[in-house]
Amino acid sequence: MFTLLETAPWTGRSSNPSNPDANMLTMPFGERGLITYLVLERTREVYVVRVQWL
């Protein structure tokens, strides 16, 4: 997951359906995991906000 966030962070989908171009994204992982992260393009940084799994 971290390699994907480093190389292609925009592959997730927007966490706000009414704003598909938002920089807060979510991406499923594993069988029942979900990671929410923030992409700051100007500084080329990605911040993991939340990791959830059941």
KATABEL-V21318 format. One record per backbone hydrogen bond with DSSP energy under -1.0 kcal/mol. NH is the residue of the N-H (numbers start at 0). CO is the residue of the C=O. If there is no record, write none. Layout:
BEGIN
nh={NH/NH}
co={CO/CO}
END
This chain:
BEGIN
nh={4/5/6/7/10/12/14/18/21/24/25/26/28/32/33/34/35/36/37/38/39/44/46/48/49/51/53}
co={0/1/2/3/7/25/23/15/18/36/12/34/32/28/51/26/49/24/46/22/44/39/37/35/35/33/31}
END
